[in-house]
Every structure is written in C-alpha cells, then in structure tokens.
C-alpha cells in the first residue's frame, strides 16, 4: 500500500501574524484555494517519482494513481479535498480521527478560557461538500464533543490511525490523506517509531505531499517528505 500524506491549503488562521482574530474552524484563503487547485492538477497529471528497492525510478504514467482519498472533517481540509477529488474522480471519505491537534476550540483568554465547538454538522457537511462519504461520528450536532485535546490525546489518536494504516499494508491501493500539520507530524512519528522520537518534528507546508510505503512485514519506507513541486515560489506557505 502506498500512502500520500498531504497537508491542507493555507487557512485564514495560517495567514494571521498572531493568535488574535483566529476562528475555530477556518476556511481556506485565496492562496489556499490556489494551492489546492495546483495540488489537484499535480496529483492527477504530475510526474511524482516512484521508488523501487531504494532507487528512484521514472513514473510510468502521469499522476500517482491514488485509489482512495481520506480527509479530516475540518473545513479547510474538506475544501482542499474538493479539487483533488474532482481531478482524481474519487469520493472523499471523511475520517474524523484525521482532525488537527486540539480539536475545534478557541481560547478566549483568562476570563472565559478555552471553549470547544462542535464543528460542521452532518447537514452542513452534506450541503457544502456533496458526495463526501460521512461516517456516523459526524452527527446532527457536529462531530467534536471535546474542549481542547492535549498532546497525549493527539499522539494516541495518531497511533490508532497508524495502526489502521498498518493493517491495510498488504492492500494493492494508493491512499491519500488530507490532514493538518501537527497531526501529520504525530502520524509520521507513530508510523516510524521507534526511529522517530520526541526530539524531531516532520514539517508539512500547506498542500505539501509526503509519500510512504507500508509493507505487510511492518516495514515503512518514506520515499519523500514535504514536497511542494506543484507550487510556484510565491504560493509556498
């Protein structure tokens, strides 16, 4: 099974200089929308390298042959998946556990503190993102019931996702995940443990692509990390 790990496009929160004026479930900026469109075209028609026995090889066909597309339930990831799904002819499958570290929350300061928000409801998601496959966790009142998830919770969630991906290792599939920077760092560490400890961080720029191969014997090979070949320099964020 080949795995493509992708961060969402630039969000309005990403574009802020500080912590003020943040929103709990931000949308893509204009730049983020352009990044998503460029990503979609690249995944469908670009020349991503293939790796066999540790050697780079020329891809026999344009694009990377993705067969399934999973996406976080957060708005910026769902929006990033739209042009990708259209370009690849796939139905995005919402995987709640791909959400960003912390969940849906805002810190309103010392007087109010941290407040959790439910995220998009099932009706809102169906209306704004028709054709997406929604799990039962996306309910009538949203999908997030917590306040602010701590680092331990995020790491445990990443370990669960990694275990599921490992269980699919023998499948003849190419799977793409569209998720978030902090969570993708935690996921790569979970996939690569014990090699990756707490002293490293796997950076993912907006719409950057990481490729990993998961094998049935438990071996994981990272072909490339944080590639932004599809982005002109002025759109790299």
N, C-alpha and C positions, 0 to 999 in steps of 0.2 A: 504494500500500500504506500502510495506517495502522498505526502501531506504538504500543502501550501498554507503557510501561516501568514495572515495579512492583517495589518492594522487599518482601521477606518481612515477616511479622509479628514482633513483639518476641520475641527469643530469650532463653534463660536467661543467656547471656553479655551481651546488651544490658542486662539488668536489674542486672548487677553494678556495684558502685561502683568497683571497681579491677580489676587484672589477675589477682588470686588466685582460685582456685576455678573458673577457666574450663575448659570442656570442648572437645574438638577438633571435635565435630560436634553442637552443642547443639540441643535441642528448643525448641518454642515455649513461652512462659509462658502462663498462663491469659489474661492480657491479649492476648498474641499470637494465641491462638486466637480470641478475641472480635474482634480486628481483622480476621482472615482471614474470619470469617463476615460481618462488616459489609461488607468489600470485595466478597465474592461477591455479596451482595444488591445492592450498588450497581452493580456491573458488569452484572448481569443486568437490573435494573429501574430504575436511577437515570437522572437526566437530565444526562448528560455533554454539554457543549457541542460543537457541530460548528463548523468554521471553513471558510469558502469565500471565496477571494480576499481573505484577511486580515480578514474580518469575521466576528464571532461570529454564529451562527445557532442557532435552537432545533432540537434533535434531533427528527426526525420520529417516532421510536419510542423507547420506553423502552429503556435499556441502550445498549451501544455496539457490538453486533453482532460480537463477536470470533469469528473463524472457526478460529484455531489458538492453542494455548496451550503455550508452551515454558517449561521450568523447570530450574533448577540442580539438580545431583544431591545437594546438601547437605540434610540432614534438615529444617531449618527452612523452606527453600523448598518442599520436597516437601509438607510439612504445610500450608503456606499455600495450595498449589495444590489441595488436596483439596476444600474447599467451593466454590472458584471453578469447578473442573471440573464439579462436580455441578450448580451453579447454571446454568452455561452449556451443559451437555450435551456436553462435549468430553473427549477423551482427552488428558491432559497428555503432552507429548513431552519427555523428559529430554535436555537439551543440555549436555553436560559442560563446555563452554567458558564457560558462564554462572556457574561457581563463583566464590566470593569470592576477592579478592586474598589470596595466601598459600597457598591450598590447605588441606588438612586437617593441622594440626600443633599442637603445644604447645611452648612454651618452658619447659623445666624448670629454668632457672637455670644458673649458671656451671658446676656440677659435671657436669651431663648435657647441657645445651644444647638445641637445637631437635630435636624428634623428629617425623617425619612419620608419618601414619596412613593406612590405605587407604581410609577412607570405607565407606559401605554396600556390601556385596557384592551381586551380582545376585540371589541367593536372598533376602537380607534385603529388598531393594527390592521384589521381586515379592511377598513376603509382607506387607509393611507398606503397600505402595501398589499394590494390584492394579489392573490396567487401564492403568497407565502404559506408554508406549512407551519401551523402553530401547534405547539404541544399543550397539554392540559394545564401546565403551570401558568400559562397566560390566561388569566381569568377575567370575569366581568368587572373586577375592581383593579385590574392591573396584575403585575407579576412579582413586584418587590414588596415584601412584608416587613423587612428589617429596618433598622435605623441606619447605622454605618457599620459595614463589615470591617473587621480588623484584619491585620496581615495574616494571622494564623488561619482565619476562616478562608481567606483568599487562597492561601497555599494548599489548604485541604481540598478546596474546590478544584484547583488546578491538578492536584493528584488524582481526583476522581475522573476528570476529563482525560488525563494522560492514561489512566488505566483502561478507560473505554477505547481510546485510540489504539492502545497496545492490543486489545482483544480483537481489533479489526486488522491486525498486521498482515495476516495471510490473504486478505481480500485483494483481488485484482481491481483496485479502484484508485482514483486520484481525487483526493478530498481537499477542499479549500475551506478554511475557517476565517471569517472576518470578525475580528475582535478588537482588543484595546491594549495599549502599551504596557501597563503594569501587569495585566493578566497574562499577556503573551510572554513576558519575562518569566513569570511564575510557571507557566506551562512548559516552556523550554527547560527550565531547571528540573521540573518534575519528570520530563521525558528523559533527561540526560543524567539524572542522579545515578551514582554518587559522584560523577565527574564534575557537575556544576554545584558549587557550594554557595553559601550566602554572601561570599565576597565578590561576586560578579553580577553584572546586570546586562541583559540582552536588549540593546536599544532597537526600537522599531519606529522609524519615521512614518508620517502619515502615508498610507497605502503602500508602505514597503512590503516586500514579499520575502518570506523565508521558506526554503524547501528542505524537507526532511523525509527520509525513507525509513519506515518502520518494518522490521522483518519478523518472521514468525519465531526466530530464536531469541528474540528480545533485543537484538542489535538495532541501534538507531544511528543513521548516518546523516549528518547535516551537510547538504550539498552547497547551499549558500545562505547568507544571512543578511537581512535588511537591504535588499536590492531595490533601487529606485530608478532603474534604467528607463522606465516609461515616462519619467517626469523631466521636463525642461528645468534647468537650474533655478529659475525664478519661482517655480512652484514647489520646491522641496521645503518642507516644514517639519 
